[in-house]
Each structure stands twice: as structure tokens, then as C-alpha cells.
Amino acid sequence: MDIRRLFFKIRGYTPIPLMLVLIYQSDMNFKLALIGAILALVGEYIRLNGVRAAGGRTRTRNVGAKELCTWGIFAHTRNPLYIGNALIYIGMVFFAGGRWLLPLMLLVFIYILFQYGLIISLEEETLTNIFGAEYAKYKANVPRLWPRLKPWNSGVQPKFLSNRKLLRTERSTLSVFVIFALAVILKEWLNVRW
């Protein structure tokens, strides 16, 4: 099995060990927690805009698409969900605080670069095979990660999820951060030291 496919399939579960380590080592500091919460909220805002444009197709275990999403936030960057995830993970590190902040930040960056690098290469290869010249044109006009300021106009009529469907689709990501934050706060409140 292609390791890229494996990482794609388990991408929703790989942050769990990181979250457990962060909860274990957490030692909240108000300023760092505030920075972390802001970063996580910005990340979730980016994810919400990505899911609103791409729809529920983002929750699949199989690589591919029936339609190339080039509108909304995807007109600024080809991978907004991964940018959002990266900000959420970095926000979680800050939120937890503690003396292991810098080593954990480095670990998160390595994780993001490794896993998302593999996944993005698989997705680009797959989308090139499915959409050919249409995807090549999109790639030529929209950056992989760093967003362009002015949205690219692909000429495709945009389709967006309703707020109700959006929240239903994104509830697992929202729940994970809320559970994580509550665990860190509860540990701090109980003054638990392992």
C-alpha cells in the first residue's frame, strides 16, 4: 500500500497522540492560552470556509473528487483545510502551554510537513489524473499553500453548503478542540500534576 494513502485514510486520527501529550504536559498560561485559542479559532474559520465551499466531500476516506472545487477559499489556496488544521494544532500547543512548548511546536511542524506533504502529493497526483488540463490550469493560478490575496476566477458557478449542513459536517473537528480545551482547563483547575 502507498504510504500516502495510509496517511490520507488515518489523517483524522493521527493528531490524537499529540493531543494526549499536550494534555499530559499542559501547564496553562493565560497569555499563551489566549494566543492558542485565537490561532485555533482562525484555523477553524479557515476550515469552515473550506468545508462550506467543498461540502461533505472533505470527510471521505478515498482520494478523489467528482468536481474540482475552485471557488470560495479554494480560489485563494488549493489546501485551505490543511492550513486550518495546522493553525489549530499550533493553537493547541500554545493553549496547553508548559515548559515543553518549543519542542512540541517543533514536533507539530515536523508532523505537519511530513503527513500533509505526503497527502498533498497524493491528492495532486489524483486530481491531475481525474481533471487533467482543468486541474493544471487551477494549479498554475492558485498556490498550493500560501494564499493569493485576490481570488482566482475560474468561471465556475460556486456552490456552498448551508450553515446547518456545514456545522453537521464540521462537528467532529469542533468537538475535538472543545474536548481538548476542556481537558486542559480541567487539569489546570484540579491542579493535577503527573
N, C-alpha and C positions, 0 to 999 in steps of 0.2 A: 504494500500500500504506500502511496505517495505520502510522505510525512506532512506535506502541505494540506492534504485532505484531512488527515487526522487532526491537525491543529484547527482546521476550519470547523470540524464536527464538534470538537470539545471546547471551542472558544468561550462558551458561556460558563464553563466550569473551572477553567484554569486560574481565574482570579481568586478562587476560594482559599487556597493555601496562603496567598498574600494577605487576604483579609484576616485570617486566623492569626497570622504572625503579627499583624498590626494591632489587633485587639489585645493579644498577649503582651506585647511590649509597650502598649499605649501609656502615655503619661501626658494627659491633656494640658495644653497651654492655651489660654483664651485667644491670644493673637493668632497663633498657628491654627487653632481650630476654626477661627473666623476665615482666615485665608483659605483653608481647606474646604470649608463649606462653600465659599464663593467659587472656587475652582470647580468643585463638583457640580454646583448649580449651573455654571456656564457650560460645562461638559454635557450635562443633561439637556440643557436648552438646545445645544447643537444636535444632540441625538434626537430630540423631539422633532426638530425641523427636518432632519434626515428621514426619520420614520414617517412623518407627515407626507413627505414627497414620495418616498419609495413604497410605502404601505407595509403590510404584513410580510412581504417577501423577504424582509431583513431577518426574520426569525427562522429561516429554513436551515436544514442540516445538509442540503445539497447545493453545490455551487452552480450558479447559472441564473438566468432571468428570461422571462417571456418578453420583456420590454426593457429597453435601455432608458434608465431614469436620468434625464439631463436637465431637469427643471428644479426650481426651488434652490435649496442649499447645494444640490449637486451641480448647479451651474457655476458655483464658486470653487468647489473642490470635489474630486472624484471619490474621496473617502471620508465624508464627514462623521460617520458613525465611529470610526476608529479614532479620529481626532477627539470626539466627545468622550469616548472610553478612556483615552489617555489622560484627559483632563480630570475625569472622575477618579481614576486610580491615583494620580498625583495629589488630588484633593484629599483622598482618603489618607495618604501618608501624612500630609500636613495636619489633617484633622486629628489623627491619633497622636501626633507629636512624639515626644520621648527622645532619649539620647541616641536612638538608632535611626534618627530621621535621615541623615545623609547616606548611610549605607543602604537603607531601604529604598531611598529615592534612586540610587544607582541601580539597585536590583530591578525596580519598576521600569526604568529606562531600558535596561537590557532585555527584560521580558517583552516590552512593547516593540522594540526594534526587531527582536528575533521572531516572535509569533506573528506580529502584524506584517512584517516583511515577507514571511512565507505565505501568509494568507493573501496579501495583496497581489503577489506574483501569480498565485493560482487563479485568483479572480480575473486579473487582467488577461491571462492566457485564455481562460474560458470565455470571457466576453469577446475577445478577438476572434475566437473560433465561431462564436454564435453570430456576432453582428458585423464582423469584417470591417469594411470601409467606414461604416457608420461609427463604430467604436474608435477606429483610428482617427477620424475627424474629431471626435469628442476628446480623445487623449491629446491631440495636438492643440486643443483650445482651452482645456481645463486642467489645472495642475493636479498631480497625484495627491499631495497633502497640503502644501501651503496655499491658502485660498487666494484667489484673484479678487480684487475689490469690486470690479464691475462684473455682473453675472454674464455668462456667455449665453447668447440666444441661439438655441438650436432650431428654433422654428416649430418645436413640438408643443402641442397644447398640453399645459400642465394639468395634472390630476393630483388632488390632495385628499388625505383621509379626514373624516370628520373628527372633532375633538373627542367624541365618545370612543370611536374605534382607535384613535391614537393612544388614548390612555389605557385602553384594554390591551393593545399591542405592547405598550412600553411598561406595563405594570411590574414585570419581573425586575427590570433594571431599577426602577424607582424603589421597589420593595427592598432590594439588596442594599442600597445605600442607606435607607431608613433603618433597617435592621442593624447594619454595621454601626451607624452613628449611635443608635440606642445602646448597643452593647458597649461601646467605648464610654459613653456617658454613664451608664450603669456601673461599669467597672470603676470609673473615677469617683462616682458618688458613694459607692460602697468602700472606696479606698482599698480595693483589692490589689495586693502585690504578690506576684508569684515568685 
